[in-house]
Amino acid sequence: MGEMPVDPYNWIEETLNTIHRADWYRQVKTINSVPGATVILEGQEVINFASNDYLGLAGDERLIAAAVNATKVWGTGSTGSRLLSGNRELHRELEKAIASWKKTEDALIFSSGYLANLGAIAAITGKRDLILSDRYNHSSLKNGAILSGATVIEYQHGNLAELTTKLEQERSKYRRCLILTDSVFSMDGDLCNLPVLLALAEQFSCMLLVDEAHATGVLGETGAGCVEHFHCTGKKLIQIGTLSKALGSLGGYVAGDRALIDLLRNRAPTWIYTTALSPADAAAALTAIQIIHQEPERRSHLWENVEVFKNAISNQLPNFQLLPSQSPILCLQLPNPAAALELGQHLKNSGIFAPAIRPPTVPTSRLRFSLMATHTSQQIQQLVSALKTHWQFLPIA
Ligand SMILES: *Cc1c(COP(=O)(O)O)cnc(C)c1O
């Protein structure tokens, strides 16, 4: 009589139990309305501080009309990869609009920002190369680095002295070297030190790839991103971004030199072997770029709202420590996942939607507030008042 074989799927339930015990368990919440400064969250109207729709464009009538019209003209699906049956004039128009905005020679759109990072990093580095990566970089940069097969070394968040040391010690052992960084760090809201990174890249003959996901449409004179914000437009580097945050659509892009983009069309697996962006998504993103050019006041409102929030916190909740941020992402650090979940739940009961961000996404638990151009100062005050009310009931206050 042999032993009963172990059910090879048992570990799944066990792992889920472990995730629950650590308060790391995640589940979806359903929004039942057009995106905006207020949304219907599970039947309750809430002020929305959880969205990446910084400029309030995802629910804009003009984007909706562009998407509907593109669907009527070109259909719902693009039916194939760009190199086979999926390419439309609309895709090229969008790429030209991105390149012209970023003042790069060319651009290439991907089906998501995540895929743009995976594809670009895997296309330009391999086994003989070195990748240096900020510890707080987005998951798509980290997984792109793994996919590439290069040797990956992480440096402490923002610690460019450590990066310099690593370059001095390691650079010469490898063929090519690529430095990876978010430009706005997505879970903290602080910025990379782009001018110093560019200088290091030049000094050590490294490529530099910056992920402008949270900066595009938000930072810089024309909203072109952190590169523009730091007056580094035209410098040699690789810019990645998404069409799904301030642009209110779906998709990603790489912007850079003509030769780089040409290489990606030949080497990036997540571009070659995946279906082209839908006509609706491409048309909505293109319209968003036009609106961002025509309506710079959206960006001014956004930054006014950031100031309103920061001032209200420092005047009304002087004990509060927001994490350092130079973006519309503002975080309140909390001692543990349970406290973050509890405060998040209290806020939700008061009609405020702000997510608790916990490990393993970030090393320390926090509530994360994303401001939008379309929030009113009254809505921001409601958030601050709710924080004031519920903070004192937390065991850690
Ligand atoms: C959101 C995000 C991405 C992924 O973009 P998607 O278009 O949503 O796939 C990549 N990098 C950073 C820093 C992000 O915040």
The ligand as an SDF file (V2000), in Angstrom:
LIG
                    3D

 15 15  0  0  0  0  0  0  0  0999 V2000
    1.7400   52.3460  -14.0650 C   0  0  0  0  0  0  0  0  0  0  0  0
    3.1790   52.2050  -14.2820 C   0  0  0  0  0  0  0  0  0  0  0  0
    3.6720   51.3930  -15.3120 C   0  0  0  0  0  0  0  0  0  0  0  0
    2.7980   50.4930  -16.1200 C   0  0  0  0  0  0  0  0  0  0  0  0
    2.0270   51.2010  -17.0200 O   0  0  0  0  0  0  0  0  0  0  0  0
    0.7160   50.4990  -17.6090 P   0  0  0  0  0  0  0  0  0  0  0  0
    0.4330   51.2450  -18.8460 O   0  0  0  0  0  0  0  0  0  0  0  0
   -0.3260   50.6350  -16.5540 O   0  0  0  0  0  0  0  0  0  0  0  0
    1.0690   49.0610  -17.8480 O   0  0  0  0  0  0  0  0  0  0  0  0
    5.0270   51.3900  -15.5260 C   0  0  0  0  0  0  0  0  0  0  0  0
    5.8700   52.1030  -14.7630 N   0  0  0  0  0  0  0  0  0  0  0  0
    5.4260   52.8700  -13.7590 C   0  0  0  0  0  0  0  0  0  0  0  0
    6.4030   53.6610  -12.9520 C   0  0  0  0  0  0  0  0  0  0  0  0
    4.0650   52.9340  -13.4750 C   0  0  0  0  0  0  0  0  0  0  0  0
    3.6380   53.6780  -12.4620 O   0  0  0  0  0  0  0  0  0  0  0  0
  1  2  1  0
  2  3  1  0
  2 14  2  0
  3  4  1  0
  3 10  2  0
  4  5  1  0
  5  6  1  0
  6  7  2  0
  6  8  1  0
  6  9  1  0
 10 11  1  0
 11 12  2  0
 12 13  1  0
 12 14  1  0
 14 15  1  0
M  END
$$$$
